[in-house]
Amino acid sequence: MFPRTTISRLATHCVGTHIYLPPGRLCLQQVLDRSDTFLETSVTAMTLYAMCTAVTAGWLAHADYDDSIQRAWTGMLSQISPSGNVSNICSGCGVQPSVAAYESHTRDYDSSQPGLGSVFQAILAFQKYSERFGNLANFGAQAGIARTTSVPVPNARQLAFMDLEAIQFMHFGVDTFWQPPAAYLRSANPTYHNCDPTITGLSHDNQTDGFWPCLHPLLFNPTQLNADNWMAASASLGMKEICLTAKHQGVRHGDIRSLALL
């Protein structure tokens, strides 16, 4: 179960986004309050997922959101071609300085594949919503459009993975707790470096503040690490799984395995 603060924020998000799906509109604009921006499938799918999840869990009233959910579902399906391509998925972008900057991002299927995840998640959330409120037959009839072609569909293992919903991504490495001084980065002192050009193909000249290919693996020695505390905090947030990035900067894969960190 998610903590109350998380649920409250999700509910607030749904309330705020819901007003941009007035009667008659099937998809959300790329910039929500700008009707001159394109109708974006990915933000519609993310909002559909949020509303379905919140209503199915009982955090929001079914009567208040069902009409918007049904229209968002119809709008999202209208963007899926018989061959399985999804139109108007915006490529990922951060906060932009202008509407024009948002619109400059591609919405081509081949260039915006990460946004497909939101569509998959929305489909699963709408299926649960339909099961909860007795509309499963309607869901099957509509979703069946994608199964009349040779388009691949998720297998049982992939569906189970997406059903986890909340997965935490952790980066943990040398730079988590130590910023090496420039002298260490540039010196050939074996205490700090374990360079082997035959393995890395790199030299000290390749090392910068954000990329340390040959720091000695013995530098990674977190004596006060409390993994139990990490797990308790993650569980309190409702995480179902954790992905630990044990090799990102500073230590090679082979060094990590030799230290039995994986």
N, C-alpha and C positions, 0 to 999 in steps of 0.2 A: 504494500500500500504506500502511496506517495504521501509525504507530509502535508499538513493542512496548508502551509504557505505555498507549496507548489500547486496544489489544487486551486487555491484562491487566485493565483496568478493566471492559471490556465482559464479559469472562468472569466476573469477580467479581460483576458485577451479575446475570448470568444465574443463577449459582449461588445467590445470595441470594434471587432472585425465584422460582426454580424450586420451592423448598420449599413455596410457597403454592399450587401446583397439584398437590395430592396425587391419587392415583388416585380417580376418581369425580367430580372437580371439572372443569368445563369453562371457567369464567371466573374471573378474579381479583376479589376484593372491592375496592371503592373505597379503603378503608384496608386494606392487605394482611393485617394480623394481627387484623382485627376482623370476625368472621363476621356481625355484626349490621349491617354496612354493605352497600349494594347491590352487585350484580355489575356491574362496569363494563366496557363493551365497549372503550373507548379504551385503558385500561391493559392489557387483555388483548391488544389488537392491537399495542401497543408492545412488550410482552414477547414476543409471537409473532414480531414482526419481529427483535428482538434475538437470540432463540434460533435462528431460521432462518438469519440472517446468520452467526452464530458457528459453527454446525455446518456449514453449506455451505462456509465458508472453511477448515474443519479446525481451528478454534481450540478447539472443544469436541467431545466424543465423540458420534457419532450414536446409539449404543446407549443412552447415558445420558439423552438428551433427546427421542428420537423419540416416545415415548408422550405426553409433555407437549405436544409440538408438535402432534400429531394431535388431542388433546383441546382445546387452545386454538383450533385451526382450526375444529373442529366447533362449539365454543362461540361463536366470533365469527360464523360463518355463521348460527347460530340467532337472532342479533339483527338480521339483515337481512330485512326483509319482502319479499314478492313485488313490491311497488311500488318497492322500493329504499331505503326509509327505514331508518335504523340506530338502534336503541334503545339507551338507557343509555350514551350518550356524555357524559361529564362536561364541563361548560364549564371553561375554563382557570382555574386558581387557583394561588396560591403556597402557601407553608407556612402552615397554619392553626393556630389555638390549641387547637382541640378537634375531636372527631369530629363533633359537631353542626355545626360551621362547615363542615366538608367536605361533609356531607350537604345543607347548605342550597343548594349550587350546583346549578343547573338541569341536567337531563339530557334536556331536550326537544330533538328533532331540529332544529327551526328556530332554536333559541337556542345550539346547540352545534356548529355546522357546522365550526369549525376542527379539531375532533377527528376529522373524517372523513379527514383526511390520514393519520392513523395506520392506519386501515383499508386505505386504498389501498396504503400502503407494506407492510403485512403481507401483503396478497394477492400483491404482486410478489415479496416475499421467500419466501413459501411456494411460489410457482411455481418459483423457482430451486431451492429445496430439493427439490421434487418431481422436477425434471429431474435433479438431481445424484444422487438416490437411487432413481431408477427408478419413481416413483409418479405420473408425469405424467397417466396415464389417469385415475387416481382424482381428481387435482386437477381435471381438465377436467369430469368428471362432477359433482363437487360445486359447482364455481364456476359451472357452467352454469345453476344455478338463477336467477342474476341476469340471464341473457341470454334468458330465456324471456318477458320483458316488454319494454316500451318504455323501460326505464330507460337513460339515457345511460351509455356506458362510455368510458374514456379512449381518445383517439386515439393514433396512433404517436408524435406529437411529445410529448404529455403523458407517455406511458410512458417515453420517452427522458429527459425532464426528471426524473421521479421516480427513474430508474435512476442518476442522478448521486449520489444519497444524501447526500453531504457537501458542503454549500454554505456558505460563510462570509459573514456579514452584517456589513459594516463601516460605522460611522458616523464621518464625518470632516468637521469644520467648524470655525468660529471658536472654539467653546467647547472644542475638543479641546486647544488649547494656550494659550488666553487667557481669563481671567475678567475682563470689563470692570468697572472700578470704577463705583459707583453714579452718580458725577458724570458719567461718560461716557454712561451710559444716559439720564440725564435732561436733558442739555444739548442745545442746538441746534447745537453745533459741527459744521460740515460735514466736519471731518476724520474724525469717527466716525459721522456719520449721513448717510443719503442718502434722507431721507423725501420721498415724493411722494404725498400723500394721494389724488391722482387715480388712482394705480395701486394702492397698498396699502390705501387706506381706513383707515389707521391713523395714530396720532400717537405722540409720545414717551410719553404716559401709558399706552400699551399695553405698554411694555417692562418686563419683569421679569427676574429672574435666569435664568429658563429660556426666555424668549421675546423675541427681539430682532428685530423685523420690519424694522427699517430701519438696521442697522449698514452702514456703507459697505463695499462689496465689496472695496475695495483693502486692507482690514484682513486679508484672507485672503491671506497671503504666506508660506507655510511654506518658508523658504529651506533648511532642513536635512532636508527630506523625503527618505526613502530608500525609494522604492516597491519596488526590487529586494529589499530586506530583507523587506518585507511579503510579497512573493510567495514568497520562499524559506521563510519561516516557515509560510505557509499550505500550501505544498506538502508540508512536512515533517509536517503534521498530516493529510495525505491529502485535502485539499480539492480538489474537482473544478471549482469555479466560485466566483466572488466577486461579491457584490452590494454595490456602493458607494453609500451614501446621501450624495450630494453636496449635497442641499438638505434640511436638517432644521430648523435654527434659524439665524437671523441674516442670511441672504442670500436674496434672491428668486430664483425660477427664471430670470427674464430676466437678472439680474445674472450668474448662473452661466454662462449661454450666452455672454454678452458677454465673459467672461473665458476662454472656451474650456476650461472645466474638465470638460465632459462629452465 
